[in-house]
């Protein structure tokens, strides 16, 4: 259970960094001190786990607002 919660937290931080970087994988990866491929993997996991489609403008807006409201950015 703890591992799942920790992984969920990483995914939320990843989404936060990604939307804060305006979808720039390289910048978001640098911010999180990750390889860009690791960031891409986490974005795929977020899509699988939470059904987040960051290609959809409405979803991206909602994710951006949610991340800002939680203060994880």
N, C-alpha and C positions, 0 to 999 in steps of 0.2 A: 504494500500500500504506500509506504513512504517513497519508494522508488518511483511509483506512478505519479505521486504528487510533485516530486522533484522534477520529473520529466515534464509535467504540465507547466510548472513554473518556468522551466527553460524555454518551452514553446511560447509562453506568453511574453517573456523577455525578448525572444527572437522576433515575434510579431511586432512588438513595440519598437525595436531597433529598425526593423524593416520599414514600417510606416513612417518613422521619424526620419529615415534616410530617403523618403519619397520613392521607395521601391528600388533603390540602388543597392544591389546585393553586395558589391565590393565595400561600399561605405558602411553598411550595416555590419558586415563581417568584421571590419576593422574596429568598429565601436565595441563589438562583443569579444574581440581578440580571438577570432575563429578563422578558419580557412573558409573561403566562399562556398566550397562544396559542402561543408558542414552546415552552413546556413541554409543552403538549398535543400539539404536533407531534412532539416528541422521544419522548413516551410512545407515540404511534402507531408511530414508527420502531422503538422497542424491541420493541413487540409484533410488528411485521413481521419484524424481523431475528432476534430471539431466541425468538419464540413465547411471550412473557411476557404472560399474561392477568391483569392486576392486579385484575380483578373476581372472580377465583377465590380464595377465602380461603386454600386450601392453597398456591397459587402465591405469593400475597402474603406468606405466612409464610416460605416458602423464600427469596424475594427479600430480605426483611428480614434474615433470618439471613445470607445470603450477603454482603450489603452490610456488615453489622456485622463479619463475620469478615475481610473484606478491608480494613476500616478506612477506607473511602472516605467515611464519614459524619463 
